[in-house]
Amino acid sequence: SKQRFKALMPIYDDEARSLILPSHLPLHVRHVQLPPEYQQAGKKRIQSLLALAACVRLHHHGLLNERLLPLERQDLHDKVMKVALPTVPIITPSKPCTDAPPRAGNDSKTMYLYRLEQVGEMFEQHEEALGGRKRKMGILSITPVPQIDICLEHESLGDVSVSISEVAKVVVLADQWSQSKDFFAATMNARWRRRTSHTHFEYSEEAVGAKPSLYALVALNYNDKIDWDRMRVVIREYNRTEEERIDVAQRWSDETNWPRLCAPRYDPNVTYICYGDSFKTCREPFPNPDFVSYGDYMLRKRSFRVETTCPLYNAQQLWKLPR
């Protein structure tokens, strides 16, 4: 609508002799006024001065480049690199991997096992809610991996510590290496695959082998041992058909084993921690007055029809990964 479009445009307020910048900017940036000595100038003169003052302010906050023009892709790239490079350790590239993993039968290979750990307030909350029992992810690599210990400031997660530390050398059989690759693919596709297409991650030893190391993700238990049983369960559940997923979800809804992870049918790429029945239904009033009920919201916003008697569950969305 015209009213919504105006919120995205700068507006001159002739009475207050000020300039209001678009609504997506912070409040302390949006409202631009001139000093009193300029208030008596003509209308066009005031608008020109306000526009210049707005450009200076936006440049000061890093929203315009040195030519007082909107940031281009190269400008954004330079800003990101300026912030990111001082926090990322410089790692000397190693030679491409020439070793081969175990292929079939009784083949085995001694490989390096590393603990991949992410620590932060949000991770701790998820750990407590889901009863993670201090389990971690690990990296199984055919060659040594540089150990990393850095702190990052994430927009949604706050301060996050990320570390990769060596645990042990382990003997891996051919079927275990195959299971590690399947677990790697399942993990990547569950959280990192493209949301806008049907493109899926596929593990290719040729592609990975062209890089410095040949590796896969594994699950670790609280003793830093590879949890092969858990990995088998993850792979089996990941390979379920949509009909099997729906059947399991409907059967679980009658149980009391909460909380658990779930993904809605109308947006399967979003994962929630579901805490159980809220004892309310979709006829309940929606918090936003623009919608009559939760059912009305789902129909108008999501184009997904639900019965008014459909139960509502208490849920928390997992932190959002970059797209």
C-alpha positions as CSV (number, residue, x, y, z in Angstrom):
1,S,0.0,0.0,0.0
2,K,1.0,3.6,-0.4
3,Q,1.2,4.1,3.4
4,R,3.6,1.1,3.8
5,F,5.7,2.4,0.9
6,K,6.1,5.8,2.6
7,A,7.7,4.0,5.6
8,L,10.6,3.0,3.3
9,M,11.1,6.6,2.0
10,P,12.6,9.8,3.6
11,I,9.9,12.3,4.5
12,Y,10.3,16.1,4.9
13,D,8.3,17.6,7.7
14,D,7.7,21.2,6.6
15,E,6.1,22.2,9.9
16,A,8.9,20.9,12.1
17,R,11.4,21.7,9.4
18,S,13.0,18.3,9.8
19,L,13.7,15.1,7.8
20,I,12.6,11.7,8.9
21,L,14.6,8.8,7.4
22,P,13.2,5.4,6.5
23,S,11.8,3.2,9.3
24,H,14.4,0.4,9.1
25,L,17.1,2.8,10.5
26,P,17.8,3.1,14.2
27,L,15.7,5.7,16.1
28,H,18.7,7.8,17.0
29,V,19.6,8.1,13.3
30,R,16.2,8.7,11.7
31,H,15.3,12.2,12.9
32,V,17.4,15.0,11.3
33,Q,17.0,18.6,12.4
34,L,19.0,21.8,11.6
35,P,20.4,24.2,14.2
36,P,18.1,27.2,15.0
37,E,20.2,29.7,12.8
38,Y,19.2,27.7,9.7
39,Q,15.4,27.5,10.5
40,Q,14.5,30.8,8.8
41,A,15.9,29.9,5.4
42,G,13.6,29.1,2.4
43,K,11.9,25.7,2.0
44,K,14.2,24.4,-0.8
45,R,17.3,25.6,1.1
46,I,16.2,23.9,4.3
47,Q,15.5,20.6,2.4
48,S,18.9,20.8,0.7
49,L,20.6,21.3,4.1
50,L,18.6,18.5,5.7
51,A,19.6,16.2,2.9
52,L,23.3,17.1,3.3
53,A,23.1,16.6,7.1
54,A,21.4,13.2,6.6
55,C,24.2,12.1,4.2
56,V,26.9,13.2,6.7
57,R,25.1,11.3,9.5
58,L,24.7,8.1,7.5
59,H,28.3,8.3,6.5
60,H,29.3,8.7,10.1
61,H,27.4,5.5,11.0
62,G,29.0,3.6,8.1
63,L,25.9,3.5,6.0
64,L,27.3,5.5,3.0
65,N,30.6,5.1,1.4
66,E,33.3,7.8,1.0
67,R,31.5,9.2,-2.0
68,L,28.3,9.6,0.1
69,L,26.6,6.9,-2.0
70,P,24.8,3.7,-0.9
71,L,27.2,0.9,0.0
72,E,28.1,-1.4,-2.9
73,R,29.0,-5.0,-2.7
74,Q,32.7,-4.2,-2.6
75,D,32.1,-1.7,0.3
76,L,30.2,-4.4,2.2
77,H,33.0,-7.0,1.5
78,D,35.6,-4.6,2.8
79,K,33.7,-3.9,6.0
80,V,33.1,-7.6,6.7
81,M,36.8,-8.4,6.1
82,K,37.9,-5.6,8.3
83,V,35.8,-6.9,11.2
84,A,36.4,-10.6,10.6
85,L,40.1,-10.9,9.8
86,P,41.5,-9.7,13.1
87,T,39.5,-12.5,15.0
88,V,40.2,-15.4,12.7
89,P,43.6,-17.1,13.2
90,I,45.8,-17.4,10.2
91,I,46.3,-21.1,9.4
92,T,49.1,-22.2,7.1
93,P,47.6,-24.4,4.3
94,S,48.8,-28.0,4.4
95,K,49.5,-30.2,1.4
96,P,46.5,-31.9,-0.3
97,C,45.6,-35.2,1.2
98,T,47.0,-38.2,-0.7
99,D,46.0,-40.9,1.8
100,A,43.0,-43.0,1.1
101,P,40.3,-43.9,3.6
102,P,39.2,-47.5,4.3
103,R,37.2,-48.6,1.2
104,A,35.5,-52.0,1.9
105,G,35.5,-55.2,3.8
106,N,38.0,-55.4,6.6
107,D,40.0,-52.3,5.5
108,S,40.9,-50.0,8.4
109,K,42.7,-46.7,8.8
110,T,44.1,-44.9,11.8
111,M,42.5,-41.5,11.8
112,Y,42.6,-38.3,13.9
113,L,39.6,-37.6,16.2
114,Y,38.9,-34.0,17.2
115,R,36.3,-32.5,19.5
116,L,34.2,-29.6,17.9
117,E,32.8,-27.5,20.7
118,Q,30.7,-24.4,20.7
119,V,30.0,-22.6,24.0
120,G,27.5,-19.8,24.6
121,E,24.5,-18.9,26.6
122,M,22.1,-20.1,23.8
123,F,23.9,-23.4,23.4
124,E,23.7,-24.0,27.2
125,Q,20.0,-23.2,27.2
126,H,19.4,-25.7,24.4
127,E,21.6,-28.3,26.2
128,E,19.5,-28.0,29.4
129,A,16.1,-28.0,27.6
130,L,16.9,-31.1,25.4
131,G,18.9,-33.0,28.0
132,G,22.0,-33.2,25.7
133,R,24.0,-35.0,28.4
134,K,27.2,-33.1,27.5
135,R,27.4,-34.7,24.0
136,K,29.4,-33.0,21.4
137,M,30.1,-33.1,17.7
138,G,33.5,-34.4,16.5
139,I,35.7,-34.3,13.3
140,L,37.2,-37.5,12.0
141,S,40.1,-36.7,9.7
142,I,42.6,-38.7,7.8
143,T,45.2,-36.0,8.3
144,P,45.9,-33.6,11.2
145,V,43.6,-30.6,11.5
146,P,44.8,-27.2,12.8
147,Q,43.5,-26.8,16.4
148,I,41.4,-23.6,16.8
149,D,40.2,-21.7,19.9
150,I,38.5,-18.4,19.1
151,C,35.7,-16.2,20.4
152,L,33.1,-14.7,18.1
153,E,30.2,-12.2,18.5
154,H,27.1,-13.6,16.8
155,E,24.1,-11.4,16.0
156,S,21.6,-13.9,17.4
157,L,23.7,-16.0,19.8
158,G,25.8,-13.3,21.5
159,D,29.4,-14.3,22.5
160,V,30.3,-17.7,21.3
161,S,33.5,-19.7,21.9
162,V,34.5,-22.2,19.2
163,S,37.2,-24.7,19.6
164,I,38.6,-27.7,17.7
165,S,40.9,-29.8,19.9
166,E,42.5,-33.2,19.3
167,V,41.1,-36.1,21.4
168,A,42.8,-39.3,20.2
169,K,43.8,-41.4,17.2
170,V,41.3,-44.1,16.4
171,V,41.2,-47.1,14.1
172,V,38.2,-46.7,11.7
173,L,36.8,-49.6,9.7
174,A,35.3,-49.2,6.2
175,D,31.7,-49.5,7.3
176,Q,32.3,-47.0,10.1
177,W,33.8,-44.5,7.6
178,S,30.8,-45.0,5.4
179,Q,28.5,-44.3,8.4
180,S,30.5,-41.2,9.2
181,K,30.0,-39.8,5.7
182,D,26.2,-40.5,5.9
183,F,26.0,-38.8,9.3
184,F,27.9,-35.8,7.9
185,A,25.5,-35.5,4.9
186,A,22.5,-35.9,7.2
187,T,23.7,-33.2,9.6
188,M,24.5,-30.8,6.8
189,N,21.2,-31.2,5.0
190,A,19.2,-31.0,8.2
191,R,20.5,-27.5,9.1
192,W,22.6,-26.0,6.3
193,R,21.1,-27.0,2.9
194,R,19.6,-24.2,0.8
195,R,16.2,-23.1,1.9
196,T,15.2,-21.7,-1.6
197,S,15.8,-24.9,-3.6
198,H,15.9,-28.7,-3.4
199,T,19.7,-28.7,-3.6
200,H,21.2,-31.2,-1.0
201,F,24.7,-31.7,0.3
202,E,26.3,-34.8,-1.1
203,Y,29.6,-36.2,0.3
204,S,32.2,-36.6,-2.4
205,E,35.6,-37.9,-1.4
206,E,37.0,-36.6,-4.7
207,A,35.9,-33.0,-3.9
208,V,37.0,-33.1,-0.2
209,G,40.2,-34.9,-1.1
210,A,41.2,-32.0,-3.3
211,K,41.3,-29.8,-0.2
212,P,44.0,-30.1,2.6
213,S,42.2,-32.9,4.5
214,L,39.7,-35.7,4.1
215,Y,37.3,-35.6,7.0
216,A,33.7,-36.2,8.2
217,L,31.5,-35.2,11.1
218,V,30.8,-37.7,13.9
219,A,28.8,-37.7,17.2
220,L,30.7,-37.9,20.5
221,N,29.4,-39.0,23.9
222,Y,30.3,-37.3,27.2
223,N,33.5,-39.4,27.3
224,D,34.6,-38.1,23.9
225,K,34.1,-41.5,22.3
226,I,32.4,-41.8,18.9
227,D,28.8,-42.7,19.5
228,W,28.1,-45.1,16.6
229,D,24.7,-46.1,17.9
230,R,23.5,-42.5,18.0
231,M,24.8,-41.9,14.5
232,R,22.9,-44.9,13.2
233,V,19.7,-43.6,14.8
234,V,20.2,-40.1,13.2
235,I,20.8,-41.6,9.8
236,R,17.8,-43.9,10.0
237,E,15.5,-41.1,11.1
238,Y,16.8,-38.7,8.5
239,N,16.0,-41.2,5.8
240,R,12.4,-41.5,6.7
241,T,9.8,-40.6,4.2
242,E,7.4,-37.7,4.8
243,E,4.6,-40.2,5.5
244,E,6.7,-41.9,8.1
245,R,7.6,-38.6,9.7
246,I,4.0,-37.6,10.0
247,D,3.0,-40.9,11.4
248,V,5.7,-40.8,14.1
249,A,4.9,-37.2,15.0
250,Q,1.2,-38.0,15.5
251,R,2.1,-41.0,17.7
252,W,4.5,-39.0,19.7
253,S,1.9,-36.3,20.4
254,D,0.1,-38.8,22.7
255,E,3.3,-39.5,24.7
256,T,4.8,-37.5,27.5
257,N,8.5,-37.5,26.4
258,W,8.9,-33.7,26.2
259,P,10.7,-31.6,25.2
260,R,11.8,-32.7,21.7
261,L,12.8,-31.2,18.4
262,C,10.1,-30.8,15.7
263,A,9.7,-29.2,12.3
264,P,6.3,-27.9,11.1
265,R,4.9,-29.2,7.8
266,Y,4.3,-25.7,6.5
267,D,8.0,-24.8,6.9
268,P,10.1,-28.0,7.3
269,N,13.4,-26.0,7.2
270,V,12.7,-24.4,10.6
271,T,13.4,-26.4,13.8
272,Y,11.7,-25.9,17.1
273,I,12.1,-27.2,20.6
274,C,8.6,-28.4,21.5
275,Y,7.8,-28.4,25.2
276,G,4.4,-30.2,24.9
277,D,0.7,-29.4,24.8
278,S,-0.3,-25.9,25.8
279,F,-3.9,-27.1,26.3
280,K,-5.1,-24.4,23.9
281,T,-6.4,-24.7,20.3
282,C,-6.1,-22.8,17.1
283,R,-9.3,-20.8,17.8
284,E,-7.4,-18.9,20.5
285,P,-6.9,-15.2,19.8
286,F,-3.6,-14.4,18.0
287,P,-1.3,-11.9,19.8
288,N,-1.3,-9.7,16.7
289,P,-4.7,-8.0,16.5
290,D,-4.4,-8.1,12.7
291,F,-5.4,-11.8,12.9
292,V,-8.5,-13.2,14.6
293,S,-7.0,-16.5,15.8
294,Y,-4.0,-18.8,15.3
295,G,-5.9,-20.6,12.6
296,D,-6.6,-17.3,10.8
297,Y,-2.9,-16.4,11.0
298,M,-1.9,-19.8,9.6
299,L,-4.4,-19.4,6.7
300,R,-3.6,-15.8,5.8
301,K,0.1,-15.7,6.5
302,R,1.2,-19.2,5.7
303,S,-1.5,-20.4,3.3
304,F,-1.9,-23.4,5.5
305,R,-5.4,-24.4,6.7
306,V,-5.8,-26.0,10.2
307,E,-8.9,-27.0,12.1
308,T,-10.0,-24.7,14.9
309,T,-9.8,-27.7,17.2
310,C,-6.1,-28.4,16.3
311,P,-4.0,-28.2,19.6
312,L,-1.3,-25.7,20.1
313,Y,2.1,-26.7,21.5
314,N,4.5,-24.6,23.5
315,A,7.6,-24.2,21.4
316,Q,10.8,-22.3,21.0
317,Q,12.5,-21.7,17.7
318,L,16.1,-22.8,17.5
319,W,18.7,-20.1,16.8
320,K,18.8,-19.0,13.1
321,L,21.7,-20.0,11.0
322,P,22.9,-17.7,8.2
323,R,21.2,-18.3,4.9
